[in-house]
């Protein structure tokens, strides 16, 4: 499915993409042969103002069947000059979306599945969550999987973390510069062990009694 774009009027009074999509994917429809088929959003998250993730319950004749993940790519610009403030492209997890930033609380709601593309997507989401869960301390030395270049001409793989609250920047491994690394938490960096030099302590000389 392609992108669907709309003005604020098309959002039917919903103030933001999350509210619109939560409502859009919660519905019940009558089937030609009788009965109903529908969906209900149990939980959702609008991540980075770019991707909407949801756990959606599939319902048949008012009975819950199972829960799947939905992913919507989102374009949101309330000040768009052409008036088209919102656009989205929807997918199910079985379509193997490239976006794998689904929060853990939503993944925990999903039903077991045998669909390999959905399983692969869930594995990628979990792998990303593990990367983001790593502890990052001020002064930590880290090594990136591949060199990164900057506008001042510096290229390197090893950096020193400068952490102030939630803000993270980096210095070179020599302690110079002030750098930002895009999507750092998504990278497979490793900690560089710190070499410690221990002071050697010598035992005090033993005093011997001199015979008379």
Backbone as a chain_set.jsonl record, in Angstrom:
{"seq": "XXXXXXXXXXXXXXXXXXXXXXXXXXXXXXXXXXXXXXXXXXXXXXXXXXXXXXXXXXXXXXXXXXXXXXXXXXXXXXXXXXXXXXXXXXXXXXXXXXXXXXXXXXXXXXXXXXXXXXXXXXXXXXXXXXXXXXXXXXXXXXXXXXXXXXXXXXXXXXXXXXXXXXXXXXXXXXXXXXXXXXXXXXXXXXXXXXXXXXXXXXXXXXXXXXXX", "coords": {"N": [[0.836, -1.194, 0.0], [0.463, 2.276, -0.759], [1.31, 5.689, 0.159], [-0.956, 7.572, 2.15], [-2.307, 10.699, 2.14], [-3.422, 13.666, 3.869], [-5.394, 16.557, 4.828], [-5.777, 18.636, 7.773], [-8.505, 18.631, 8.199], [-9.229, 16.182, 7.187], [-8.395, 14.526, 9.174], [-10.406, 14.191, 10.9], [-10.895, 15.559, 13.311], [-9.021, 14.567, 15.077], [-6.204, 15.249, 17.088], [-3.528, 14.614, 16.556], [-1.151, 12.38, 14.866], [-0.982, 9.876, 16.264], [-3.419, 9.66, 17.716], [-5.224, 9.656, 15.571], [-4.466, 7.302, 14.12], [-4.77, 5.313, 16.065], [-7.531, 5.314, 16.254], [-8.261, 4.791, 13.59], [-7.453, 2.164, 13.149], [-9.034, 0.712, 14.813], [-11.876, -0.985, 14.663], [-15.028, -2.43, 13.49], [-16.514, -4.564, 11.179], [-19.261, -5.582, 9.17], [-19.693, -8.764, 7.669], [-20.303, -10.108, 4.387], [-21.426, -12.652, 4.367], [-22.548, -12.804, 6.83], [-21.997, -12.214, 10.337], [-19.156, -10.606, 11.951], [-16.058, -8.848, 11.491], [-13.105, -7.546, 12.821], [-10.837, -5.14, 14.331], [-8.79, -4.111, 17.071], [-6.952, -1.6, 18.588], [-4.696, -2.199, 21.065], [-2.493, -1.145, 22.386], [-0.232, 1.537, 21.646], [2.486, 3.392, 20.131], [4.034, 6.412, 19.227], [6.846, 6.877, 17.711], [9.591, 8.955, 17.741], [8.278, 10.847, 16.188], [7.928, 9.802, 13.691], [7.396, 7.095, 13.222], [4.736, 4.893, 13.826], [3.871, 2.45, 16.073], [1.986, -0.439, 16.887], [0.09, -2.715, 18.946], [-2.313, -4.815, 17.864], [-5.462, -6.211, 18.225], [-7.008, -8.897, 16.66], [-10.336, -9.465, 15.803], [-13.18, -11.553, 15.701], [-16.568, -11.852, 15.175], [-17.03, -10.543, 17.595], [-15.267, -11.86, 19.247], [-12.044, -12.101, 20.587], [-9.173, -13.044, 18.705], [-6.316, -13.156, 18.086], [-3.207, -11.326, 18.526], [-1.497, -8.922, 16.663], [1.31, -7.066, 15.297], [1.282, -3.721, 14.147], [2.658, -1.399, 11.853], [3.243, 1.911, 11.028], [4.552, 4.18, 8.77], [5.157, 7.623, 9.107], [4.422, 10.952, 8.107], [4.476, 14.088, 9.374], [3.496, 17.31, 9.553], [2.383, 19.967, 10.882], [2.397, 22.587, 9.963], [2.381, 22.624, 7.232], [2.63, 24.057, 4.031], [1.023, 23.444, 1.85], [-1.179, 22.47, 3.044], [-1.515, 19.785, 3.478], [-1.086, 18.086, 6.085], [-0.552, 15.637, 7.196], [0.514, 12.314, 6.594], [0.505, 8.815, 5.926], [1.82, 5.447, 5.813], [0.851, 2.207, 5.931], [1.65, -0.974, 7.448], [1.791, -4.504, 8.179], [3.363, -6.609, 10.641], [4.046, -9.007, 9.404], [4.812, -8.271, 6.927], [7.392, -7.626, 7.114], [8.648, -5.045, 8.002], [11.155, -2.48, 7.545], [11.652, -0.729, 9.618], [12.439, -1.036, 12.972], [11.951, -0.253, 15.625], [10.208, -0.828, 17.704], [8.609, -0.463, 20.841], [9.279, -2.319, 23.893], [7.076, -2.925, 25.503], [4.946, -3.168, 23.757], [5.73, -5.281, 22.097], [5.562, -7.343, 23.937], [2.861, -7.838, 24.057], [2.102, -9.227, 21.827], [0.817, -12.044, 20.006], [1.969, -15.485, 19.74], [3.618, -16.479, 16.698], [3.999, -18.139, 13.507], [4.964, -17.109, 11.241], [7.648, -16.402, 9.272], [8.682, -13.92, 8.39], [7.5, -12.131, 10.153], [8.552, -13.081, 12.553], [11.255, -12.571, 12.117], [11.202, -9.764, 12.053], [10.426, -9.236, 14.71], [12.652, -10.261, 16.048], [14.618, -8.459, 15.19], [13.692, -6.121, 16.362], [13.953, -6.779, 19.086], [16.725, -7.104, 19.22], [17.557, -4.495, 18.765], [16.501, -3.258, 21.03], [18.108, -4.43, 22.981], [20.572, -3.299, 22.322], [20.042, -0.61, 22.926], [19.708, -0.778, 25.628], [22.152, -0.883, 26.832], [24.517, 0.204, 29.238], [25.777, 3.484, 29.53], [28.422, 5.4, 30.45], [29.834, 8.474, 31.68], [33.016, 9.389, 30.481], [33.645, 6.87, 29.638], [35.391, 4.683, 27.458], [34.878, 3.886, 24.12], [34.532, 1.662, 21.286], [33.85, 1.787, 17.885], [32.197, -0.2, 15.316], [33.09, 0.428, 12.775], [35.111, 2.924, 11.075], [34.426, 6.431, 11.66], [33.937, 9.539, 10.114], [34.562, 13.096, 10.392], [33.696, 16.604, 9.996], [35.897, 18.173, 10.656], [38.026, 16.796, 9.781], [38.855, 14.669, 11.277], [39.041, 11.156, 11.69], [37.973, 8.153, 13.067], [37.753, 5.24, 15.243], [37.71, 4.844, 17.925], [36.513, 6.417, 20.865], [35.894, 8.832, 23.498], [33.407, 8.998, 25.89], [31.284, 11.733, 26.556], [29.122, 12.647, 28.84], [26.289, 14.372, 29.752], [23.714, 14.495, 31.723], [21.053, 13.331, 29.831], [22.201, 13.873, 27.468], [24.59, 13.029, 25.064], [27.839, 13.268, 23.904], [31.048, 13.139, 22.185], [34.611, 12.768, 22.589], [37.753, 12.556, 20.88], [39.888, 9.613, 20.962], [42.191, 10.61, 21.963], [41.418, 12.626, 23.51], [40.651, 14.997, 22.325], [38.635, 17.409, 20.467], [35.032, 17.618, 19.795], [32.362, 15.782, 19.365], [29.445, 14.555, 17.612], [27.66, 11.556, 17.165], [25.658, 10.093, 14.883], [22.712, 8.246, 15.555], [23.898, 6.692, 17.548], [23.234, 4.862, 19.614], [22.19, 2.757, 18.227], [24.305, 1.454, 17.128], [26.74, -1.201, 16.999], [28.692, -0.917, 19.179], [31.615, -1.358, 21.272], [33.03, -1.673, 24.564], [36.115, -0.247, 25.45], [38.558, -1.794, 27.237], [39.896, -0.449, 30.211], [43.21, 0.243, 30.88], [44.92, -0.305, 33.792], [47.491, 0.862, 35.863], [49.198, -0.549, 38.395], [50.583, 0.364, 41.529], [53.728, -0.694, 42.621], [54.421, -2.298, 45.601], [56.871, -2.588, 47.941], [58.116, -4.839, 50.362], [58.963, -3.972, 53.73], [62.36, -3.801, 54.791], [63.831, -6.536, 56.582], [64.813, -6.513, 59.897], [67.764, -7.657, 61.435], [69.063, -9.195, 64.337], [72.214, -8.374, 65.786], [74.739, -10.539, 66.716], [76.238, -10.687, 70.003]], "CA": [[0.0, 0.0, 0.0], [1.23, 3.507, -0.814], [1.075, 6.703, 1.174], [-2.24, 8.266, 2.184], [-2.093, 12.051, 2.659], [-4.664, 14.359, 4.197], [-5.362, 17.831, 5.54], [-6.243, 18.513, 9.158], [-9.931, 18.295, 8.141], [-9.315, 14.748, 6.942], [-8.066, 13.794, 10.388], [-11.67, 14.02, 11.641], [-10.846, 16.11, 14.662], [-7.944, 14.003, 15.896], [-5.182, 16.294, 17.205], [-2.182, 14.182, 16.173], [-1.157, 11.094, 14.159], [-1.246, 8.732, 17.146], [-4.857, 9.592, 17.982], [-5.901, 9.276, 14.326], [-4.186, 5.913, 13.775], [-5.421, 4.464, 17.072], [-8.952, 5.22, 15.888], [-8.376, 4.217, 12.247], [-7.25, 0.717, 13.188], [-9.992, 0.111, 15.739], [-13.128, -0.984, 13.889], [-15.756, -3.688, 13.323], [-17.223, -4.512, 9.908], [-20.148, -6.708, 8.889], [-19.297, -9.58, 6.531], [-21.418, -10.401, 3.482], [-22.065, -13.91, 4.739], [-22.97, -12.758, 8.221], [-20.924, -12.082, 11.31], [-18.336, -9.395, 11.891], [-14.598, -8.966, 11.552], [-12.599, -6.232, 13.198], [-9.521, -4.968, 14.926], [-8.78, -3.139, 18.172], [-5.611, -1.234, 19.036], [-4.551, -2.38, 22.51], [-1.495, -0.159, 22.825], [0.525, 2.073, 20.517], [3.507, 4.401, 20.426], [4.464, 7.221, 18.091], [8.268, 6.971, 18.034], [10.375, 9.924, 16.991], [7.416, 11.579, 15.259], [8.13, 9.248, 12.346], [6.873, 5.73, 13.081], [3.705, 4.475, 14.784], [3.845, 1.009, 16.316], [0.799, -0.805, 17.676], [-0.376, -4.084, 19.133], [-3.716, -4.785, 17.448], [-6.178, -7.468, 18.434], [-7.919, -9.303, 15.583], [-11.588, -9.88, 16.437], [-14.187, -12.154, 14.831], [-17.847, -12.004, 15.885], [-16.821, -9.988, 18.94], [-14.361, -12.711, 20.019], [-10.632, -11.868, 20.271], [-8.495, -14.206, 18.145], [-4.875, -13.066, 18.331], [-2.686, -9.954, 18.497], [-0.392, -8.712, 15.728], [1.914, -5.727, 15.317], [1.115, -2.833, 13.005], [3.692, -0.364, 11.728], [2.908, 2.969, 10.066], [5.468, 5.29, 8.53], [4.364, 8.841, 9.275], [4.917, 12.304, 7.822], [3.627, 14.971, 10.182], [3.939, 18.694, 9.484], [1.195, 20.793, 11.128], [2.497, 23.887, 9.3], [2.601, 22.389, 5.797], [2.071, 25.154, 3.215], [-0.036, 22.959, 0.952], [-2.314, 22.044, 3.852], [-1.495, 18.342, 3.746], [-0.274, 18.056, 7.302], [-0.354, 14.281, 7.7], [0.5, 11.207, 5.638], [0.999, 7.578, 6.531], [1.887, 4.215, 5.031], [0.678, 1.165, 6.945], [2.156, -2.325, 7.215], [1.733, -5.47, 9.267], [4.679, -7.18, 10.92], [4.319, -10.097, 8.465], [5.383, -7.686, 5.723], [8.812, -7.422, 7.384], [9.052, -3.638, 7.903], [12.553, -2.143, 7.86], [11.655, -0.03, 10.897], [12.437, -2.032, 14.04], [12.091, 0.462, 16.89], [8.998, -1.052, 18.497], [8.848, -0.563, 22.29], [9.156, -3.662, 24.467], [5.738, -3.165, 26.069], [4.074, -3.577, 22.659], [6.163, -6.619, 21.692], [5.087, -8.318, 24.925], [1.43, -8.072, 23.87], [1.856, -9.95, 20.579], [0.587, -13.489, 20.062], [2.974, -16.284, 19.014], [3.377, -16.578, 15.253], [4.905, -19.014, 12.765], [5.35, -16.399, 10.027], [9.068, -16.118, 9.405], [8.948, -12.487, 8.225], [7.117, -11.485, 11.41], [9.534, -13.482, 13.559], [12.489, -11.828, 11.838], [10.98, -8.386, 12.499], [10.455, -9.222, 16.171], [14.048, -10.449, 16.467], [15.343, -7.206, 14.964], [13.242, -5.188, 17.401], [14.571, -7.179, 20.353], [18.156, -6.812, 19.127], [17.71, -3.048, 18.936], [16.242, -2.964, 22.437], [19.304, -4.82, 23.741], [21.59, -2.272, 22.075], [19.674, 0.613, 23.63], [19.722, -1.002, 27.075], [23.521, -0.878, 27.343], [24.855, 1.323, 30.121], [26.757, 4.419, 28.978], [28.906, 6.259, 31.531], [30.744, 9.561, 31.331], [34.415, 8.998, 30.516], [33.811, 5.53, 29.073], [36.026, 4.585, 26.137], [34.141, 2.936, 23.287], [35.067, 1.409, 19.949], [32.796, 1.571, 16.901], [32.502, -1.303, 14.401], [33.763, 0.927, 11.573], [35.534, 4.312, 11.27], [33.503, 7.53, 11.416], [34.665, 10.751, 9.739], [33.91, 14.333, 10.784], [34.003, 17.749, 9.131], [37.207, 18.749, 10.982], [39.054, 15.929, 9.23], [39.157, 13.535, 12.147], [38.419, 9.862, 11.422], [38.394, 7.225, 14.108], [36.827, 4.219, 15.748], [37.691, 4.899, 19.387], [36.103, 7.721, 21.38], [35.623, 8.97, 24.93], [32.041, 9.48, 26.097], [31.034, 12.919, 27.378], [27.697, 12.52, 29.146], [25.705, 15.372, 30.651], [22.308, 14.121, 31.762], [20.736, 12.415, 28.74], [22.939, 14.307, 26.281], [25.847, 12.306, 24.884], [28.748, 13.651, 22.828], [32.265, 12.344, 22.243], [35.931, 13.291, 22.261], [38.59, 11.536, 20.255], [40.574, 8.781, 21.96], [43.278, 11.415, 22.516], [40.818, 13.648, 24.365], [40.44, 16.229, 21.568], [37.413, 17.531, 19.67], [33.705, 17.532, 20.411], [31.679, 15.157, 18.237], [28.156, 13.868, 17.727], [27.605, 10.377, 16.311], [24.252, 9.838, 14.589], [22.16, 6.929, 15.884], [24.94, 5.985, 18.284], [22.708, 3.736, 20.392], [21.87, 1.654, 17.318], [25.541, 0.866, 16.628], [27.277, -2.318, 17.78], [29.96, -0.485, 19.77], [32.118, -2.151, 22.397], [33.78, -0.909, 25.562], [37.559, -0.474, 25.432], [38.999, -2.002, 28.624], [40.838, 0.562, 30.693], [44.43, -0.338, 31.431], [45.283, 0.313, 35.068], [48.853, 0.583, 36.315], [49.196, -0.683, 39.852], [51.841, 0.73, 42.174], [54.415, -1.821, 43.237], [54.727, -2.062, 47.014], [57.94, -3.467, 48.413], [58.071, -5.121, 51.796], [60.004, -3.298, 54.526], [63.504, -4.7, 55.044], [63.796, -7.223, 57.886], [65.957, -6.176, 60.777], [68.364, -8.827, 62.078], [69.841, -8.89, 65.563], [73.657, -8.639, 65.673], [75.203, -11.301, 67.89], [77.216, -9.939, 70.859]], "C": [[0.869, 1.241, 0.0], [0.874, 4.443, 0.318], [-0.32, 7.304, 1.023], [-2.028, 9.613, 2.857], [-3.422, 12.738, 2.916], [-4.388, 15.7, 4.874], [-5.827, 17.599, 6.975], [-7.726, 18.164, 9.201], [-10.118, 16.797, 7.941], [-9.0, 13.906, 8.158], [-9.257, 13.685, 11.334], [-11.58, 14.453, 13.092], [-9.763, 15.547, 15.55], [-6.768, 14.979, 15.917], [-3.799, 15.903, 16.708], [-2.241, 12.814, 15.497], [-1.487, 9.902, 15.043], [-2.747, 8.574, 17.386], [-5.616, 9.14, 16.738], [-5.711, 7.795, 14.033], [-4.782, 4.94, 14.785], [-6.886, 4.244, 16.71], [-9.14, 4.508, 14.548], [-8.291, 2.693, 12.272], [-8.028, 0.043, 14.325], [-11.356, 0.178, 15.072], [-13.778, -2.364, 13.935], [-16.595, -3.555, 12.063], [-18.066, -5.768, 9.71], [-19.674, -7.434, 7.638], [-20.517, -9.918, 5.681], [-22.167, -11.673, 3.882], [-22.574, -13.94, 6.164], [-21.782, -12.698, 9.157], [-20.144, -10.788, 11.116], [-16.858, -9.742, 11.975], [-14.055, -7.588, 11.886], [-11.226, -6.285, 13.829], [-9.632, -3.945, 16.044], [-7.34, -2.874, 18.589], [-5.564, -1.328, 20.561], [-3.597, -1.343, 23.09], [-0.734, 0.306, 21.6], [1.539, 3.086, 21.0], [3.888, 5.099, 19.137], [5.92, 7.592, 18.345], [8.972, 7.969, 17.12], [9.594, 10.757, 16.003], [7.537, 11.074, 13.831], [7.49, 7.883, 12.145], [5.878, 5.442, 14.21], [3.718, 2.965, 14.87], [2.624, 0.693, 17.176], [0.659, -2.307, 17.806], [-1.871, -4.054, 18.869], [-4.333, -6.177, 17.567], [-7.129, -7.731, 17.271], [-9.157, -9.926, 16.228], [-12.533, -10.444, 15.387], [-15.454, -12.413, 15.642], [-17.705, -11.643, 17.362], [-15.927, -10.855, 19.825], [-12.914, -12.424, 19.616], [-9.961, -13.151, 19.777], [-7.009, -14.21, 18.471], [-4.461, -11.609, 18.172], [-1.479, -9.885, 17.569], [0.169, -7.304, 15.912], [1.604, -4.996, 14.022], [2.22, -1.792, 13.032], [3.238, 0.631, 10.678], [4.049, 3.962, 9.975], [4.641, 6.567, 8.507], [5.141, 10.069, 8.808], [3.949, 13.259, 8.506], [4.202, 16.375, 10.187], [2.733, 19.604, 9.638], [1.205, 22.14, 10.417], [2.741, 23.755, 7.802], [1.909, 23.465, 4.958], [0.941, 24.689, 2.309], [-1.254, 22.441, 1.712], [-2.348, 20.567, 4.167], [-0.525, 18.078, 4.897], [0.141, 16.65, 7.713], [-0.414, 13.265, 6.556], [1.02, 9.974, 6.346], [0.978, 6.426, 5.53], [1.862, 3.068, 6.017], [1.179, -0.191, 6.477], [1.828, -3.194, 8.415], [3.124, -6.052, 9.468], [5.049, -8.291, 9.948], [4.871, -9.596, 7.136], [6.866, -7.366, 5.905], [9.271, -5.988, 7.27], [10.538, -3.438, 8.215], [12.657, -1.503, 9.235], [11.498, -1.047, 12.023], [12.649, -1.374, 15.402], [10.892, 0.293, 17.8], [9.337, -1.164, 19.981], [8.577, -1.966, 22.817], [7.743, -3.942, 24.959], [4.746, -3.614, 24.991], [4.442, -4.98, 22.19], [5.628, -7.68, 22.651], [3.611, -8.67, 24.751], [1.122, -8.982, 22.682], [1.678, -11.448, 20.805], [1.732, -14.226, 19.366], [2.601, -16.376, 17.539], [4.375, -17.539, 14.633], [5.389, -18.344, 11.482], [6.79, -15.907, 10.157], [9.379, -14.626, 9.279], [8.574, -11.712, 9.49], [8.111, -11.824, 12.513], [10.844, -12.733, 13.368], [12.357, -10.387, 12.308], [11.034, -8.298, 14.012], [11.877, -9.391, 16.694], [14.847, -9.171, 16.289], [14.949, -6.151, 16.001], [13.906, -5.495, 18.738], [16.066, -6.885, 20.356], [18.412, -5.326, 19.331], [17.469, -2.64, 20.389], [17.449, -3.323, 23.301], [20.419, -3.8, 23.549], [21.304, -1.018, 22.891], [19.738, 0.464, 25.146], [21.128, -0.953, 27.669], [23.812, 0.383, 28.159], [25.956, 2.167, 29.496], [27.149, 5.393, 30.081], [29.82, 7.35, 30.989], [32.184, 9.088, 31.479], [34.695, 7.616, 29.953], [34.497, 5.612, 27.709], [35.298, 3.514, 25.328], [34.809, 2.807, 21.929], [33.919, 1.074, 19.021], [33.183, 0.448, 15.945], [33.215, -0.865, 13.124], [34.109, 2.406, 11.787], [34.429, 5.313, 10.93], [34.324, 8.786, 11.143], [33.85, 11.988, 10.084], [34.423, 15.496, 9.941], [35.352, 18.389, 9.444], [38.36, 17.885, 10.49], [39.381, 14.714, 10.078], [38.371, 12.299, 11.709], [38.894, 8.89, 12.486], [37.331, 6.21, 14.457], [36.722, 4.267, 17.271], [37.411, 6.318, 19.867], [35.9, 7.652, 22.889], [34.248, 9.604, 25.091], [32.036, 10.711, 26.989], [29.529, 12.946, 27.622], [27.28, 13.564, 30.166], [24.198, 15.136, 30.667], [22.04, 13.069, 30.696], [21.49, 12.753, 27.467], [24.294, 13.615, 26.22], [26.598, 12.853, 23.68], [30.057, 12.879, 23.047], [33.502, 13.204, 21.997], [36.713, 12.176, 21.584], [39.286, 10.727, 21.34], [41.771, 9.491, 22.577], [42.754, 12.534, 23.422], [40.538, 14.953, 23.659], [39.072, 16.219, 20.888], [36.148, 17.428, 20.505], [32.757, 17.06, 19.317], [30.31, 14.593, 18.618], [28.158, 12.71, 16.737], [26.143, 9.997, 16.118], [23.873, 8.399, 14.923], [23.178, 6.065, 16.643], [24.408, 4.747, 19.004], [22.354, 2.536, 19.51], [23.119, 0.92, 16.828], [26.055, -0.224, 17.569], [28.656, -1.951, 18.337], [30.349, -1.412, 20.925], [32.9, -1.25, 23.336], [35.25, -1.277, 25.459], [38.02, -0.637, 26.873], [40.043, -0.97, 29.016], [42.026, -0.125, 31.338], [44.807, 0.415, 32.701], [46.685, -0.124, 35.47], [48.843, 0.57, 37.833], [50.576, -0.354, 40.409], [52.442, -0.49, 42.852], [54.796, -1.461, 44.667], [55.757, -3.084, 47.459], [57.831, -3.646, 49.917], [59.201, -4.376, 52.497], [61.131, -4.268, 54.812], [63.419, -5.281, 56.455], [65.037, -6.876, 58.672], [66.457, -7.442, 61.453], [69.171, -8.387, 63.292], [71.301, -9.238, 65.346], [74.133, -9.385, 66.896], [76.243, -10.522, 68.678], [78.646, -10.428, 70.583]], "O": [[1.898, 1.277, 0.675], [0.233, 4.06, 1.296], [-0.801, 7.516, -0.09], [-1.615, 9.671, 4.016], [-4.424, 12.436, 2.268], [-3.307, 15.94, 5.412], [-6.223, 16.491, 7.337], [-8.173, 17.482, 10.124], [-11.063, 16.211, 8.469], [-9.297, 12.711, 8.186], [-9.135, 13.151, 12.437], [-12.118, 13.8, 13.986], [-9.598, 16.008, 16.679], [-6.375, 15.486, 14.866], [-2.97, 16.779, 16.461], [-3.277, 12.151, 15.547], [-2.207, 9.001, 14.612], [-3.282, 7.471, 17.269], [-6.544, 8.336, 16.833], [-6.678, 7.097, 13.73], [-5.248, 3.864, 14.41], [-7.413, 3.139, 16.84], [-10.069, 3.715, 14.387], [-8.975, 2.015, 11.506], [-7.701, -1.07, 14.736], [-11.932, 1.257, 14.929], [-13.161, -3.34, 14.361], [-17.305, -2.565, 11.884], [-17.64, -6.875, 10.039], [-19.296, -6.797, 6.655], [-21.633, -10.004, 6.194], [-23.389, -11.754, 3.751], [-22.988, -14.991, 6.655], [-20.677, -13.098, 8.79], [-20.443, -9.988, 10.229], [-16.476, -10.802, 12.472], [-14.482, -6.585, 11.314], [-10.557, -7.318, 13.856], [-10.452, -3.029, 15.986], [-6.597, -3.802, 18.906], [-6.298, -0.629, 21.259], [-3.857, -0.748, 24.136], [-0.6, -0.435, 20.627], [1.465, 3.577, 22.127], [4.044, 4.467, 18.092], [6.202, 8.517, 19.106], [8.951, 7.841, 15.896], [10.172, 11.319, 15.073], [7.284, 11.811, 12.877], [7.085, 7.543, 11.034], [6.145, 5.711, 15.381], [3.59, 2.277, 13.857], [2.27, 1.455, 18.075], [1.047, -3.071, 16.922], [-2.615, -3.357, 19.559], [-3.793, -7.168, 17.076], [-7.957, -6.885, 16.937], [-9.047, -10.801, 17.087], [-12.672, -9.876, 14.304], [-15.423, -13.101, 16.661], [-18.196, -12.345, 18.246], [-15.836, -10.614, 21.028], [-12.582, -12.494, 18.433], [-10.156, -14.219, 20.357], [-6.502, -15.162, 19.065], [-5.251, -10.768, 17.743], [-0.554, -10.69, 17.677], [-0.422, -6.467, 16.594], [1.658, -5.576, 12.937], [2.66, -1.359, 14.097], [2.886, 0.246, 9.563], [4.469, 4.525, 10.985], [3.544, 6.588, 7.949], [6.336, 10.212, 9.069], [2.746, 13.234, 8.242], [5.268, 16.612, 10.755], [2.114, 19.98, 8.642], [0.159, 22.773, 10.273], [3.254, 24.68, 7.173], [0.727, 23.745, 5.16], [0.01, 25.445, 2.03], [-2.24, 22.023, 1.106], [-3.117, 20.13, 5.023], [0.674, 17.878, 4.702], [1.08, 16.483, 8.491], [-1.27, 13.344, 5.676], [1.859, 10.059, 7.243], [0.232, 6.431, 4.551], [2.755, 2.957, 6.857], [1.142, -0.518, 5.29], [1.615, -2.698, 9.521], [3.964, -5.995, 8.57], [6.232, -8.508, 9.685], [5.34, -10.384, 6.314], [7.524, -6.896, 4.977], [10.201, -5.711, 6.513], [11.104, -4.144, 9.05], [13.643, -1.71, 9.942], [10.545, -1.826, 12.035], [13.42, -1.863, 16.227], [10.588, 1.186, 18.591], [10.262, -1.891, 20.344], [7.759, -2.705, 22.268], [7.26, -5.068, 24.847], [3.81, -4.359, 25.282], [3.555, -5.788, 21.914], [5.283, -8.785, 22.232], [3.162, -9.701, 25.252], [-0.005, -9.458, 22.548], [2.309, -12.037, 21.683], [2.395, -13.658, 18.499], [1.424, -16.355, 17.178], [5.468, -17.736, 15.164], [6.143, -18.946, 10.718], [7.11, -15.103, 11.033], [10.249, -14.118, 9.986], [9.252, -10.752, 9.857], [8.473, -10.962, 13.314], [11.471, -12.309, 14.339], [13.289, -9.84, 12.896], [11.634, -7.367, 14.549], [12.266, -8.745, 17.668], [15.668, -8.831, 17.141], [15.793, -5.38, 16.458], [14.365, -4.591, 19.436], [16.615, -6.466, 21.375], [19.374, -4.943, 19.996], [18.164, -1.769, 20.914], [17.775, -2.603, 24.245], [21.132, -3.47, 24.497], [22.213, -0.431, 23.477], [19.812, 1.458, 25.868], [21.278, -0.98, 28.891], [23.395, 1.483, 27.797], [26.946, 1.637, 28.993], [26.304, 6.129, 30.59], [30.491, 7.171, 29.973], [32.538, 8.461, 32.478], [35.854, 7.228, 29.806], [34.21, 6.504, 26.911], [35.123, 2.385, 25.785], [35.539, 3.691, 21.479], [33.109, 0.195, 19.314], [34.369, 0.167, 15.775], [33.866, -1.675, 12.464], [33.467, 3.073, 12.598], [33.611, 5.08, 10.04], [35.291, 9.068, 11.852], [32.619, 11.957, 10.077], [35.445, 15.389, 9.263], [35.908, 19.082, 8.593], [39.526, 18.19, 10.742], [40.11, 13.825, 9.637], [37.183, 12.387, 11.397], [40.088, 8.815, 12.773], [36.18, 6.303, 14.032], [35.745, 3.78, 17.84], [37.979, 7.287, 19.362], [35.755, 6.578, 23.473], [33.965, 10.638, 24.487], [32.687, 10.743, 28.033], [28.754, 13.237, 26.711], [27.819, 13.644, 31.27], [23.491, 15.527, 29.738], [22.711, 12.038, 30.651], [21.429, 12.005, 26.492], [25.05, 13.613, 27.192], [26.064, 12.898, 22.572], [30.164, 12.072, 23.971], [33.451, 14.219, 21.301], [36.372, 10.999, 21.704], [39.274, 11.114, 22.508], [42.31, 9.042, 23.589], [43.526, 13.285, 24.017], [40.215, 15.941, 24.318], [38.436, 15.174, 20.749], [36.174, 17.191, 21.713], [32.385, 17.838, 18.439], [30.058, 14.214, 19.762], [28.605, 12.863, 15.6], [25.465, 9.621, 17.074], [24.608, 7.46, 14.618], [23.295, 4.864, 16.401], [25.058, 3.701, 19.004], [22.233, 1.417, 20.009], [23.008, -0.123, 16.183], [25.831, -0.173, 18.779], [29.657, -2.589, 18.012], [29.52, -2.14, 21.471], [33.374, -0.186, 22.938], [35.603, -2.454, 25.389], [37.887, 0.297, 27.664], [40.954, -0.661, 28.248], [41.873, -0.964, 32.225], [44.992, 1.632, 32.679], [47.025, -1.306, 35.426], [48.516, 1.57, 38.471], [51.599, -0.737, 39.842], [51.757, -1.224, 43.565], [55.423, -0.429, 44.906], [55.537, -4.292, 47.365], [57.494, -2.713, 50.647], [60.27, -4.174, 51.921], [60.88, -5.448, 55.053], [62.994, -4.61, 57.395], [66.159, -6.941, 58.17], [65.662, -8.216, 61.987], [69.858, -7.365, 63.28], [71.606, -10.288, 64.781], [73.947, -8.907, 68.015], [77.04, -9.782, 68.1], [79.596, -9.934, 71.191]]}, "num_chains": 1, "name": "protein.A"}
